[in-house]
């Protein structure tokens, strides 16, 4: 857990320096990324929000992604992560 906290602190510093923000859509991490970023003091300066999109039902209801439209796309791939990120934007 220390490594995660250290990473979150480093990310927070960079985001603040660059005046950038982040939003997180998680699946198998179950909210751990959001929790780590929010544990850093001053998180409201860079953390916009996040959600755990763990099931097909959640993916369809919250993001409007119907996997029937993407028959060759597998979760836990870069292509899937890109689709979710683009949809969240």
HTML snippet that shows the backbone in 3Dmol.js (N, CA, C, O; Angstrom):
<script src="https://3Dmol.org/build/3Dmol-min.js"></script>
<div id="view" style="width:600px;height:400px;position:relative"></div>
<script>
const pdb = `
ATOM      1  N   UNK A   1       0.818  -1.196   0.000  1.00  0.00           N
ATOM      2  CA  UNK A   1       0.000   0.000   0.000  1.00  0.00           C
ATOM      3  C   UNK A   1       0.862   1.261   0.000  1.00  0.00           C
ATOM      4  O   UNK A   1       0.456   2.290  -0.538  1.00  0.00           O
ATOM      5  N   UNK A   2       2.052   1.185   0.601  1.00  0.00           N
ATOM      6  CA  UNK A   2       2.935   2.345   0.607  1.00  0.00           C
ATOM      7  C   UNK A   2       3.314   2.775  -0.797  1.00  0.00           C
ATOM      8  O   UNK A   2       3.388   3.966  -1.097  1.00  0.00           O
ATOM      9  N   UNK A   3       3.555   1.788  -1.658  1.00  0.00           N
ATOM     10  CA  UNK A   3       3.920   2.103  -3.041  1.00  0.00           C
ATOM     11  C   UNK A   3       2.781   2.830  -3.755  1.00  0.00           C
ATOM     12  O   UNK A   3       3.013   3.768  -4.518  1.00  0.00           O
ATOM     13  N   UNK A   4       1.565   2.394  -3.504  1.00  0.00           N
ATOM     14  CA  UNK A   4       0.402   3.045  -4.094  1.00  0.00           C
ATOM     15  C   UNK A   4       0.276   4.477  -3.590  1.00  0.00           C
ATOM     16  O   UNK A   4      -0.005   5.386  -4.371  1.00  0.00           O
ATOM     17  N   UNK A   5       0.478   4.684  -2.304  1.00  0.00           N
ATOM     18  CA  UNK A   5       0.412   6.031  -1.728  1.00  0.00           C
ATOM     19  C   UNK A   5       1.496   6.928  -2.302  1.00  0.00           C
ATOM     20  O   UNK A   5       1.251   8.097  -2.601  1.00  0.00           O
ATOM     21  N   UNK A   6       2.688   6.383  -2.454  1.00  0.00           N
ATOM     22  CA  UNK A   6       3.784   7.158  -3.038  1.00  0.00           C
ATOM     23  C   UNK A   6       3.475   7.543  -4.478  1.00  0.00           C
ATOM     24  O   UNK A   6       3.728   8.674  -4.895  1.00  0.00           O
ATOM     25  N   UNK A   7       2.930   6.600  -5.231  1.00  0.00           N
ATOM     26  CA  UNK A   7       2.558   6.885  -6.619  1.00  0.00           C
ATOM     27  C   UNK A   7       1.478   7.951  -6.682  1.00  0.00           C
ATOM     28  O   UNK A   7       1.557   8.867  -7.501  1.00  0.00           O
ATOM     29  N   UNK A   8       0.475   7.842  -5.829  1.00  0.00           N
ATOM     30  CA  UNK A   8      -0.611   8.826  -5.804  1.00  0.00           C
ATOM     31  C   UNK A   8      -0.075  10.207  -5.452  1.00  0.00           C
ATOM     32  O   UNK A   8      -0.493  11.201  -6.045  1.00  0.00           O
ATOM     33  N   UNK A   9       0.842  10.280  -4.499  1.00  0.00           N
ATOM     34  CA  UNK A   9       1.448  11.568  -4.143  1.00  0.00           C
ATOM     35  C   UNK A   9       2.199  12.168  -5.320  1.00  0.00           C
ATOM     36  O   UNK A   9       2.080  13.365  -5.585  1.00  0.00           O
ATOM     37  N   UNK A  10       2.964  11.359  -6.023  1.00  0.00           N
ATOM     38  CA  UNK A  10       3.716  11.838  -7.188  1.00  0.00           C
ATOM     39  C   UNK A  10       2.779  12.334  -8.283  1.00  0.00           C
ATOM     40  O   UNK A  10       3.016  13.376  -8.894  1.00  0.00           O
ATOM     41  N   UNK A  11       1.730  11.588  -8.517  1.00  0.00           N
ATOM     42  CA  UNK A  11       0.740  11.979  -9.529  1.00  0.00           C
ATOM     43  C   UNK A  11       0.063  13.280  -9.126  1.00  0.00           C
ATOM     44  O   UNK A  11      -0.132  14.163  -9.962  1.00  0.00           O
ATOM     45  N   UNK A  12      -0.293  13.405  -7.861  1.00  0.00           N
ATOM     46  CA  UNK A  12      -0.942  14.624  -7.368  1.00  0.00           C
ATOM     47  C   UNK A  12      -0.050  15.838  -7.568  1.00  0.00           C
ATOM     48  O   UNK A  12      -0.519  16.891  -8.001  1.00  0.00           O
ATOM     49  N   UNK A  13       1.223  15.699  -7.259  1.00  0.00           N
ATOM     50  CA  UNK A  13       2.164  16.811  -7.433  1.00  0.00           C
ATOM     51  C   UNK A  13       2.214  17.239  -8.896  1.00  0.00           C
ATOM     52  O   UNK A  13       2.145  18.430  -9.201  1.00  0.00           O
ATOM     53  N   UNK A  14       2.335  16.270  -9.798  1.00  0.00           N
ATOM     54  CA  UNK A  14       2.394  16.596 -11.227  1.00  0.00           C
ATOM     55  C   UNK A  14       1.114  17.263 -11.718  1.00  0.00           C
ATOM     56  O   UNK A  14       1.164  18.255 -12.446  1.00  0.00           O
ATOM     57  N   UNK A  15      -0.029  16.718 -11.318  1.00  0.00           N
ATOM     58  CA  UNK A  15      -1.300  17.294 -11.756  1.00  0.00           C
ATOM     59  C   UNK A  15      -1.448  18.730 -11.266  1.00  0.00           C
ATOM     60  O   UNK A  15      -1.897  19.599 -12.013  1.00  0.00           O
ATOM     61  N   UNK A  16      -1.076  18.978 -10.028  1.00  0.00           N
ATOM     62  CA  UNK A  16      -1.167  20.337  -9.483  1.00  0.00           C
ATOM     63  C   UNK A  16      -0.214  21.281 -10.203  1.00  0.00           C
ATOM     64  O   UNK A  16      -0.593  22.400 -10.546  1.00  0.00           O
ATOM     65  N   UNK A  17       1.023  20.839 -10.437  1.00  0.00           N
ATOM     66  CA  UNK A  17       2.002  21.674 -11.133  1.00  0.00           C
ATOM     67  C   UNK A  17       1.525  22.038 -12.532  1.00  0.00           C
ATOM     68  O   UNK A  17       1.710  23.169 -12.982  1.00  0.00           O
ATOM     69  N   UNK A  18       0.923  21.094 -13.204  1.00  0.00           N
ATOM     70  CA  UNK A  18       0.466  21.295 -14.582  1.00  0.00           C
ATOM     71  C   UNK A  18      -0.929  21.913 -14.663  1.00  0.00           C
ATOM     72  O   UNK A  18      -1.419  22.231 -15.747  1.00  0.00           O
ATOM     73  N   UNK A  19      -1.556  22.077 -13.505  1.00  0.00           N
ATOM     74  CA  UNK A  19      -2.938  22.564 -13.439  1.00  0.00           C
ATOM     75  C   UNK A  19      -3.869  21.703 -14.297  1.00  0.00           C
ATOM     76  O   UNK A  19      -4.705  22.203 -15.050  1.00  0.00           O
ATOM     77  N   UNK A  20      -3.686  20.391 -14.151  1.00  0.00           N
ATOM     78  CA  UNK A  20      -4.506  19.420 -14.868  1.00  0.00           C
ATOM     79  C   UNK A  20      -5.420  18.694 -13.892  1.00  0.00           C
ATOM     80  O   UNK A  20      -5.198  18.706 -12.681  1.00  0.00           O
ATOM     81  N   UNK A  21      -6.444  18.066 -14.439  1.00  0.00           N
ATOM     82  CA  UNK A  21      -7.375  17.294 -13.618  1.00  0.00           C
ATOM     83  C   UNK A  21      -7.449  15.866 -14.148  1.00  0.00           C
ATOM     84  O   UNK A  21      -6.974  15.557 -15.241  1.00  0.00           O
ATOM     85  N   UNK A  22      -8.060  15.010 -13.338  1.00  0.00           N
ATOM     86  CA  UNK A  22      -8.206  13.619 -13.735  1.00  0.00           C
ATOM     87  C   UNK A  22      -9.576  13.110 -13.293  1.00  0.00           C
ATOM     88  O   UNK A  22     -10.086  13.472 -12.233  1.00  0.00           O
ATOM     89  N   UNK A  23     -10.150  12.261 -14.139  1.00  0.00           N
ATOM     90  CA  UNK A  23     -11.357  11.508 -13.794  1.00  0.00           C
ATOM     91  C   UNK A  23     -11.014  10.041 -14.042  1.00  0.00           C
ATOM     92  O   UNK A  23     -10.239   9.724 -14.944  1.00  0.00           O
ATOM     93  N   UNK A  24     -11.583   9.166 -13.254  1.00  0.00           N
ATOM     94  CA  UNK A  24     -11.192   7.759 -13.295  1.00  0.00           C
ATOM     95  C   UNK A  24     -12.412   6.869 -13.521  1.00  0.00           C
ATOM     96  O   UNK A  24     -13.423   7.002 -12.832  1.00  0.00           O
ATOM     97  N   UNK A  25     -12.307   5.966 -14.488  1.00  0.00           N
ATOM     98  CA  UNK A  25     -13.300   4.908 -14.673  1.00  0.00           C
ATOM     99  C   UNK A  25     -12.575   3.602 -14.388  1.00  0.00           C
ATOM    100  O   UNK A  25     -11.692   3.203 -15.146  1.00  0.00           O
ATOM    101  N   UNK A  26     -12.939   2.939 -13.309  1.00  0.00           N
ATOM    102  CA  UNK A  26     -12.248   1.728 -12.885  1.00  0.00           C
ATOM    103  C   UNK A  26     -13.136   0.504 -13.077  1.00  0.00           C
ATOM    104  O   UNK A  26     -14.360   0.603 -13.164  1.00  0.00           O
ATOM    105  N   UNK A  27     -12.492  -0.629 -13.138  1.00  0.00           N
ATOM    106  CA  UNK A  27     -13.216  -1.892 -13.200  1.00  0.00           C
ATOM    107  C   UNK A  27     -12.648  -2.828 -12.138  1.00  0.00           C
ATOM    108  O   UNK A  27     -13.092  -2.809 -10.990  1.00  0.00           O
ATOM    109  N   UNK A  28     -11.687  -3.630 -12.510  1.00  0.00           N
ATOM    110  CA  UNK A  28     -11.163  -4.626 -11.569  1.00  0.00           C
ATOM    111  C   UNK A  28     -10.381  -4.022 -10.406  1.00  0.00           C
ATOM    112  O   UNK A  28     -10.107  -4.719  -9.429  1.00  0.00           O
ATOM    113  N   UNK A  29     -10.018  -2.754 -10.488  1.00  0.00           N
ATOM    114  CA  UNK A  29      -9.352  -2.102  -9.356  1.00  0.00           C
ATOM    115  C   UNK A  29     -10.347  -1.711  -8.280  1.00  0.00           C
ATOM    116  O   UNK A  29      -9.949  -1.383  -7.162  1.00  0.00           O
ATOM    117  N   UNK A  30     -11.624  -1.738  -8.594  1.00  0.00           N
ATOM    118  CA  UNK A  30     -12.679  -1.563  -7.599  1.00  0.00           C
ATOM    119  C   UNK A  30     -12.671  -0.258  -6.823  1.00  0.00           C
ATOM    120  O   UNK A  30     -13.174  -0.209  -5.701  1.00  0.00           O
ATOM    121  N   UNK A  31     -12.117   0.791  -7.389  1.00  0.00           N
ATOM    122  CA  UNK A  31     -12.102   2.080  -6.705  1.00  0.00           C
ATOM    123  C   UNK A  31     -10.784   2.391  -6.008  1.00  0.00           C
ATOM    124  O   UNK A  31     -10.639   3.451  -5.399  1.00  0.00           O
ATOM    125  N   UNK A  32      -9.831   1.482  -6.091  1.00  0.00           N
ATOM    126  CA  UNK A  32      -8.551   1.666  -5.412  1.00  0.00           C
ATOM    127  C   UNK A  32      -7.777   2.873  -5.945  1.00  0.00           C
ATOM    128  O   UNK A  32      -7.142   3.592  -5.173  1.00  0.00           O
ATOM    129  N   UNK A  33      -7.828   3.096  -7.246  1.00  0.00           N
ATOM    130  CA  UNK A  33      -7.129   4.246  -7.833  1.00  0.00           C
ATOM    131  C   UNK A  33      -7.745   5.539  -7.321  1.00  0.00           C
ATOM    132  O   UNK A  33      -7.029   6.451  -6.906  1.00  0.00           O
ATOM    133  N   UNK A  34      -9.057   5.619  -7.350  1.00  0.00           N
ATOM    134  CA  UNK A  34      -9.740   6.814  -6.834  1.00  0.00           C
ATOM    135  C   UNK A  34      -9.416   7.032  -5.368  1.00  0.00           C
ATOM    136  O   UNK A  34      -9.126   8.154  -4.951  1.00  0.00           O
ATOM    137  N   UNK A  35      -9.465   5.966  -4.585  1.00  0.00           N
ATOM    138  CA  UNK A  35      -9.190   6.080  -3.148  1.00  0.00           C
ATOM    139  C   UNK A  35      -7.780   6.596  -2.896  1.00  0.00           C
ATOM    140  O   UNK A  35      -7.573   7.444  -2.028  1.00  0.00           O
ATOM    141  N   UNK A  36      -6.813   6.091  -3.649  1.00  0.00           N
ATOM    142  CA  UNK A  36      -5.428   6.530  -3.466  1.00  0.00           C
ATOM    143  C   UNK A  36      -5.269   8.003  -3.818  1.00  0.00           C
ATOM    144  O   UNK A  36      -4.612   8.748  -3.089  1.00  0.00           O
ATOM    145  N   UNK A  37      -5.859   8.425  -4.919  1.00  0.00           N
ATOM    146  CA  UNK A  37      -5.757   9.832  -5.319  1.00  0.00           C
ATOM    147  C   UNK A  37      -6.477  10.749  -4.340  1.00  0.00           C
ATOM    148  O   UNK A  37      -6.011  11.852  -4.056  1.00  0.00           O
ATOM    149  N   UNK A  38      -7.606  10.294  -3.829  1.00  0.00           N
ATOM    150  CA  UNK A  38      -8.376  11.114  -2.884  1.00  0.00           C
ATOM    151  C   UNK A  38      -7.754  11.163  -1.494  1.00  0.00           C
ATOM    152  O   UNK A  38      -8.074  12.053  -0.707  1.00  0.00           O
ATOM    153  N   UNK A  39      -6.877  10.229  -1.185  1.00  0.00           N
ATOM    154  CA  UNK A  39      -6.217  10.217   0.125  1.00  0.00           C
ATOM    155  C   UNK A  39      -5.124  11.277   0.237  1.00  0.00           C
ATOM    156  O   UNK A  39      -4.637  11.561   1.331  1.00  0.00           O
ATOM    157  N   UNK A  40      -4.743  11.857  -0.892  1.00  0.00           N
ATOM    158  CA  UNK A  40      -3.717  12.900  -0.891  1.00  0.00           C
ATOM    159  C   UNK A  40      -4.383  14.229  -0.543  1.00  0.00           C
ATOM    160  O   UNK A  40      -5.365  14.606  -1.184  1.00  0.00           O
ATOM    161  N   UNK A  41      -3.872  14.944   0.452  1.00  0.00           N
ATOM    162  CA  UNK A  41      -4.460  16.240   0.810  1.00  0.00           C
ATOM    163  C   UNK A  41      -4.506  17.182  -0.400  1.00  0.00           C
ATOM    164  O   UNK A  41      -3.551  17.270  -1.171  1.00  0.00           O
ATOM    165  N   UNK A  42      -5.624  17.875  -0.548  1.00  0.00           N
ATOM    166  CA  UNK A  42      -5.792  18.813  -1.657  1.00  0.00           C
ATOM    167  C   UNK A  42      -6.286  18.171  -2.936  1.00  0.00           C
ATOM    168  O   UNK A  42      -6.160  18.753  -4.013  1.00  0.00           O
ATOM    169  N   UNK A  43      -6.847  16.973  -2.830  1.00  0.00           N
ATOM    170  CA  UNK A  43      -7.292  16.232  -4.011  1.00  0.00           C
ATOM    171  C   UNK A  43      -8.336  16.981  -4.831  1.00  0.00           C
ATOM    172  O   UNK A  43      -8.452  16.759  -6.036  1.00  0.00           O
ATOM    173  N   UNK A  44      -9.085  17.853  -4.198  1.00  0.00           N
ATOM    174  CA  UNK A  44     -10.121  18.582  -4.946  1.00  0.00           C
ATOM    175  C   UNK A  44      -9.521  19.496  -6.007  1.00  0.00           C
ATOM    176  O   UNK A  44     -10.239  19.957  -6.894  1.00  0.00           O
ATOM    177  N   UNK A  45      -8.232  19.765  -5.935  1.00  0.00           N
ATOM    178  CA  UNK A  45      -7.575  20.601  -6.943  1.00  0.00           C
ATOM    179  C   UNK A  45      -7.385  19.860  -8.265  1.00  0.00           C
ATOM    180  O   UNK A  45      -7.242  20.492  -9.312  1.00  0.00           O
ATOM    181  N   UNK A  46      -7.382  18.535  -8.226  1.00  0.00           N
ATOM    182  CA  UNK A  46      -7.101  17.782  -9.449  1.00  0.00           C
ATOM    183  C   UNK A  46      -8.061  16.622  -9.710  1.00  0.00           C
ATOM    184  O   UNK A  46      -8.152  16.161 -10.848  1.00  0.00           O
ATOM    185  N   UNK A  47      -8.774  16.139  -8.704  1.00  0.00           N
ATOM    186  CA  UNK A  47      -9.637  14.972  -8.887  1.00  0.00           C
ATOM    187  C   UNK A  47     -11.058  15.424  -9.197  1.00  0.00           C
ATOM    188  O   UNK A  47     -11.721  16.033  -8.358  1.00  0.00           O
ATOM    189  N   UNK A  48     -11.523  15.120 -10.413  1.00  0.00           N
ATOM    190  CA  UNK A  48     -12.860  15.523 -10.849  1.00  0.00           C
ATOM    191  C   UNK A  48     -13.910  14.531 -10.371  1.00  0.00           C
ATOM    192  O   UNK A  48     -14.979  14.931  -9.908  1.00  0.00           O
ATOM    193  N   UNK A  49     -13.612  13.243 -10.480  1.00  0.00           N
ATOM    194  CA  UNK A  49     -14.561  12.220 -10.063  1.00  0.00           C
ATOM    195  C   UNK A  49     -14.178  10.870 -10.623  1.00  0.00           C
ATOM    196  O   UNK A  49     -13.176  10.729 -11.325  1.00  0.00           O
ATOM    197  N   UNK A  50     -14.984   9.887 -10.304  1.00  0.00           N
ATOM    198  CA  UNK A  50     -14.694   8.553 -10.792  1.00  0.00           C
ATOM    199  C   UNK A  50     -15.834   7.600 -10.528  1.00  0.00           C
ATOM    200  O   UNK A  50     -16.773   7.909  -9.794  1.00  0.00           O
ATOM    201  N   UNK A  51     -15.735   6.447 -11.135  1.00  0.00           N
ATOM    202  CA  UNK A  51     -16.754   5.427 -10.939  1.00  0.00           C
ATOM    203  C   UNK A  51     -16.176   4.051 -11.162  1.00  0.00           C
ATOM    204  O   UNK A  51     -15.185   3.878 -11.870  1.00  0.00           O
ATOM    205  N   UNK A  52     -16.812   3.079 -10.545  1.00  0.00           N
ATOM    206  CA  UNK A  52     -16.413   1.690 -10.730  1.00  0.00           C
ATOM    207  C   UNK A  52     -17.420   1.056 -11.682  1.00  0.00           C
ATOM    208  O   UNK A  52     -18.584   0.859 -11.335  1.00  0.00           O
ATOM    209  N   UNK A  53     -16.959   0.745 -12.870  1.00  0.00           N
ATOM    210  CA  UNK A  53     -17.796   0.150 -13.908  1.00  0.00           C
ATOM    211  C   UNK A  53     -17.376  -1.315 -13.996  1.00  0.00           C
ATOM    212  O   UNK A  53     -16.566  -1.686 -14.845  1.00  0.00           O
ATOM    213  N   UNK A  54     -17.931  -2.138 -13.118  1.00  0.00           N
ATOM    214  CA  UNK A  54     -17.427  -3.498 -12.934  1.00  0.00           C
ATOM    215  C   UNK A  54     -18.175  -4.551 -13.751  1.00  0.00           C
ATOM    216  O   UNK A  54     -17.590  -5.564 -14.135  1.00  0.00           O
ATOM    217  N   UNK A  55     -19.435  -4.326 -14.015  1.00  0.00           N
ATOM    218  CA  UNK A  55     -20.233  -5.350 -14.694  1.00  0.00           C
ATOM    219  C   UNK A  55     -20.744  -4.850 -16.037  1.00  0.00           C
ATOM    220  O   UNK A  55     -20.712  -3.654 -16.329  1.00  0.00           O
ATOM    221  N   UNK A  56     -21.210  -5.781 -16.838  1.00  0.00           N
ATOM    222  CA  UNK A  56     -21.804  -5.433 -18.125  1.00  0.00           C
ATOM    223  C   UNK A  56     -23.020  -4.535 -17.918  1.00  0.00           C
ATOM    224  O   UNK A  56     -23.240  -3.597 -18.685  1.00  0.00           O
ATOM    225  N   UNK A  57     -23.802  -4.816 -16.894  1.00  0.00           N
ATOM    226  CA  UNK A  57     -24.977  -3.996 -16.591  1.00  0.00           C
ATOM    227  C   UNK A  57     -24.570  -2.556 -16.312  1.00  0.00           C
ATOM    228  O   UNK A  57     -25.193  -1.624 -16.820  1.00  0.00           O
ATOM    229  N   UNK A  58     -23.534  -2.373 -15.510  1.00  0.00           N
ATOM    230  CA  UNK A  58     -23.051  -1.022 -15.195  1.00  0.00           C
ATOM    231  C   UNK A  58     -22.504  -0.341 -16.437  1.00  0.00           C
ATOM    232  O   UNK A  58     -22.760   0.842 -16.660  1.00  0.00           O
ATOM    233  N   UNK A  59     -21.758  -1.073 -17.241  1.00  0.00           N
ATOM    234  CA  UNK A  59     -21.177  -0.514 -18.467  1.00  0.00           C
ATOM    235  C   UNK A  59     -22.281   0.004 -19.387  1.00  0.00           C
ATOM    236  O   UNK A  59     -22.159   1.087 -19.960  1.00  0.00           O
ATOM    237  N   UNK A  60     -23.346  -0.763 -19.526  1.00  0.00           N
ATOM    238  CA  UNK A  60     -24.443  -0.347 -20.398  1.00  0.00           C
ATOM    239  C   UNK A  60     -25.236   0.804 -19.790  1.00  0.00           C
ATOM    240  O   UNK A  60     -25.571   1.762 -20.486  1.00  0.00           O
ATOM    241  N   UNK A  61     -25.539   0.715 -18.486  1.00  0.00           N
ATOM    242  CA  UNK A  61     -26.368   1.734 -17.835  1.00  0.00           C
ATOM    243  C   UNK A  61     -25.638   3.058 -17.655  1.00  0.00           C
ATOM    244  O   UNK A  61     -26.218   4.120 -17.882  1.00  0.00           O
ATOM    245  N   UNK A  62     -24.382   3.008 -17.252  1.00  0.00           N
ATOM    246  CA  UNK A  62     -23.657   4.233 -16.924  1.00  0.00           C
ATOM    247  C   UNK A  62     -22.900   4.841 -18.099  1.00  0.00           C
ATOM    248  O   UNK A  62     -22.741   6.059 -18.177  1.00  0.00           O
ATOM    249  N   UNK A  63     -22.435   3.997 -19.006  1.00  0.00           N
ATOM    250  CA  UNK A  63     -21.652   4.500 -20.131  1.00  0.00           C
ATOM    251  C   UNK A  63     -22.361   4.368 -21.470  1.00  0.00           C
ATOM    252  O   UNK A  63     -21.956   4.986 -22.455  1.00  0.00           O
ATOM    253  N   UNK A  64     -23.414   3.565 -21.508  1.00  0.00           N
ATOM    254  CA  UNK A  64     -24.125   3.357 -22.765  1.00  0.00           C
ATOM    255  C   UNK A  64     -23.340   2.510 -23.757  1.00  0.00           C
ATOM    256  O   UNK A  64     -23.576   2.582 -24.963  1.00  0.00           O
ATOM    257  N   UNK A  65     -22.410   1.713 -23.255  1.00  0.00           N
ATOM    258  CA  UNK A  65     -21.608   0.850 -24.127  1.00  0.00           C
ATOM    259  C   UNK A  65     -22.254  -0.526 -24.183  1.00  0.00           C
ATOM    260  O   UNK A  65     -22.336  -1.225 -23.173  1.00  0.00           O
ATOM    261  N   UNK A  66     -22.708  -0.906 -25.363  1.00  0.00           N
ATOM    262  CA  UNK A  66     -23.265  -2.235 -25.586  1.00  0.00           C
ATOM    263  C   UNK A  66     -22.178  -3.073 -26.251  1.00  0.00           C
ATOM    264  O   UNK A  66     -21.809  -2.825 -27.399  1.00  0.00           O
ATOM    265  N   UNK A  67     -21.675  -4.052 -25.535  1.00  0.00           N
ATOM    266  CA  UNK A  67     -20.566  -4.846 -26.047  1.00  0.00           C
ATOM    267  C   UNK A  67     -20.939  -5.655 -27.285  1.00  0.00           C
ATOM    268  O   UNK A  67     -20.052  -6.145 -27.983  1.00  0.00           O
ATOM    269  N   UNK A  68     -22.227  -5.805 -27.571  1.00  0.00           N
ATOM    270  CA  UNK A  68     -22.639  -6.485 -28.800  1.00  0.00           C
ATOM    271  C   UNK A  68     -22.162  -5.704 -30.022  1.00  0.00           C
ATOM    272  O   UNK A  68     -21.976  -6.274 -31.098  1.00  0.00           O
ATOM    273  N   UNK A  69     -21.965  -4.399 -29.851  1.00  0.00           N
ATOM    274  CA  UNK A  69     -21.463  -3.561 -30.939  1.00  0.00           C
ATOM    275  C   UNK A  69     -19.949  -3.688 -31.119  1.00  0.00           C
ATOM    276  O   UNK A  69     -19.394  -3.168 -32.087  1.00  0.00           O
ATOM    277  N   UNK A  70     -19.288  -4.368 -30.200  1.00  0.00           N
ATOM    278  CA  UNK A  70     -17.835  -4.531 -30.225  1.00  0.00           C
ATOM    279  C   UNK A  70     -17.486  -6.004 -29.976  1.00  0.00           C
ATOM    280  O   UNK A  70     -16.882  -6.328 -28.954  1.00  0.00           O
ATOM    281  N   UNK A  71     -17.859  -6.894 -30.896  1.00  0.00           N
ATOM    282  CA  UNK A  71     -17.728  -8.332 -30.642  1.00  0.00           C
ATOM    283  C   UNK A  71     -16.295  -8.815 -30.407  1.00  0.00           C
ATOM    284  O   UNK A  71     -16.097  -9.823 -29.729  1.00  0.00           O
ATOM    285  N   UNK A  72     -15.309  -8.131 -30.942  1.00  0.00           N
ATOM    286  CA  UNK A  72     -13.923  -8.576 -30.789  1.00  0.00           C
ATOM    287  C   UNK A  72     -13.189  -7.876 -29.650  1.00  0.00           C
ATOM    288  O   UNK A  72     -12.015  -8.152 -29.406  1.00  0.00           O
ATOM    289  N   UNK A  73     -13.870  -6.980 -28.957  1.00  0.00           N
ATOM    290  CA  UNK A  73     -13.230  -6.205 -27.894  1.00  0.00           C
ATOM    291  C   UNK A  73     -13.293  -6.949 -26.569  1.00  0.00           C
ATOM    292  O   UNK A  73     -14.357  -7.412 -26.157  1.00  0.00           O
ATOM    293  N   UNK A  74     -12.160  -7.061 -25.913  1.00  0.00           N
ATOM    294  CA  UNK A  74     -12.073  -7.752 -24.628  1.00  0.00           C
ATOM    295  C   UNK A  74     -11.775  -6.753 -23.518  1.00  0.00           C
ATOM    296  O   UNK A  74     -10.966  -5.844 -23.704  1.00  0.00           O
ATOM    297  N   UNK A  75     -12.427  -6.913 -22.354  1.00  0.00           N
ATOM    298  CA  UNK A  75     -12.061  -6.081 -21.206  1.00  0.00           C
ATOM    299  C   UNK A  75     -10.591  -6.320 -20.831  1.00  0.00           C
ATOM    300  O   UNK A  75      -9.996  -7.323 -21.224  1.00  0.00           O
ATOM    301  N   UNK A  76     -10.038  -5.414 -20.090  1.00  0.00           N
ATOM    302  CA  UNK A  76      -8.640  -5.490 -19.639  1.00  0.00           C
ATOM    303  C   UNK A  76      -7.649  -5.439 -20.794  1.00  0.00           C
ATOM    304  O   UNK A  76      -6.585  -6.054 -20.741  1.00  0.00           O
ATOM    305  N   UNK A  77      -8.012  -4.697 -21.838  1.00  0.00           N
ATOM    306  CA  UNK A  77      -7.091  -4.449 -22.946  1.00  0.00           C
ATOM    307  C   UNK A  77      -6.970  -2.945 -23.136  1.00  0.00           C
ATOM    308  O   UNK A  77      -7.803  -2.172 -22.662  1.00  0.00           O
ATOM    309  N   UNK A  78      -5.930  -2.552 -23.830  1.00  0.00           N
ATOM    310  CA  UNK A  78      -5.743  -1.127 -24.106  1.00  0.00           C
ATOM    311  C   UNK A  78      -6.905  -0.573 -24.929  1.00  0.00           C
ATOM    312  O   UNK A  78      -7.360   0.543 -24.681  1.00  0.00           O
ATOM    313  N   UNK A  79      -7.382  -1.336 -25.894  1.00  0.00           N
ATOM    314  CA  UNK A  79      -8.491  -0.886 -26.737  1.00  0.00           C
ATOM    315  C   UNK A  79      -9.758  -0.660 -25.910  1.00  0.00           C
ATOM    316  O   UNK A  79     -10.488   0.306 -26.135  1.00  0.00           O
ATOM    317  N   UNK A  80     -10.011  -1.549 -24.961  1.00  0.00           N
ATOM    318  CA  UNK A  80     -11.177  -1.392 -24.090  1.00  0.00           C
ATOM    319  C   UNK A  80     -11.016  -0.158 -23.206  1.00  0.00           C
ATOM    320  O   UNK A  80     -11.951   0.626 -23.046  1.00  0.00           O
ATOM    321  N   UNK A  81      -9.833   0.008 -22.638  1.00  0.00           N
ATOM    322  CA  UNK A  81      -9.574   1.180 -21.795  1.00  0.00           C
ATOM    323  C   UNK A  81      -9.761   2.467 -22.590  1.00  0.00           C
ATOM    324  O   UNK A  81     -10.297   3.446 -22.072  1.00  0.00           O
ATOM    325  N   UNK A  82      -9.323   2.467 -23.846  1.00  0.00           N
ATOM    326  CA  UNK A  82      -9.480   3.654 -24.691  1.00  0.00           C
ATOM    327  C   UNK A  82     -10.952   3.938 -24.965  1.00  0.00           C
ATOM    328  O   UNK A  82     -11.374   5.094 -24.935  1.00  0.00           O
ATOM    329  N   UNK A  83     -11.736   2.900 -25.230  1.00  0.00           N
ATOM    330  CA  UNK A  83     -13.174   3.071 -25.461  1.00  0.00           C
ATOM    331  C   UNK A  83     -13.846   3.680 -24.238  1.00  0.00           C
ATOM    332  O   UNK A  83     -14.631   4.619 -24.368  1.00  0.00           O
ATOM    333  N   UNK A  84     -13.550   3.160 -23.060  1.00  0.00           N
ATOM    334  CA  UNK A  84     -14.151   3.675 -21.828  1.00  0.00           C
ATOM    335  C   UNK A  84     -13.715   5.119 -21.595  1.00  0.00           C
ATOM    336  O   UNK A  84     -14.536   5.964 -21.238  1.00  0.00           O
ATOM    337  N   UNK A  85     -12.431   5.408 -21.793  1.00  0.00           N
ATOM    338  CA  UNK A  85     -11.930   6.774 -21.594  1.00  0.00           C
ATOM    339  C   UNK A  85     -12.594   7.747 -22.558  1.00  0.00           C
ATOM    340  O   UNK A  85     -13.015   8.832 -22.156  1.00  0.00           O
ATOM    341  N   UNK A  86     -12.687   7.367 -23.817  1.00  0.00           N
ATOM    342  CA  UNK A  86     -13.332   8.238 -24.805  1.00  0.00           C
ATOM    343  C   UNK A  86     -14.797   8.466 -24.465  1.00  0.00           C
ATOM    344  O   UNK A  86     -15.313   9.570 -24.635  1.00  0.00           O
ATOM    345  N   UNK A  87     -15.462   7.431 -23.989  1.00  0.00           N
ATOM    346  CA  UNK A  87     -16.872   7.542 -23.618  1.00  0.00           C
ATOM    347  C   UNK A  87     -17.044   8.449 -22.407  1.00  0.00           C
ATOM    348  O   UNK A  87     -17.982   9.244 -22.349  1.00  0.00           O
ATOM    349  N   UNK A  88     -16.143   8.329 -21.442  1.00  0.00           N
ATOM    350  CA  UNK A  88     -16.216   9.166 -20.232  1.00  0.00           C
ATOM    351  C   UNK A  88     -16.021  10.644 -20.556  1.00  0.00           C
ATOM    352  O   UNK A  88     -16.626  11.509 -19.922  1.00  0.00           O
ATOM    353  N   UNK A  89     -15.181  10.928 -21.539  1.00  0.00           N
ATOM    354  CA  UNK A  89     -14.926  12.326 -21.902  1.00  0.00           C
ATOM    355  C   UNK A  89     -16.186  12.957 -22.416  1.00  0.00           C
ATOM    356  O   UNK A  89     -16.184  14.134 -22.776  1.00  0.00           O
TER     357      UNK A  89
END
`;
const viewer = $3Dmol.createViewer("view");
viewer.addModel(pdb, "pdb");
viewer.setStyle({}, {cartoon: {color: "spectrum"}});
viewer.zoomTo();
viewer.render();
</script>
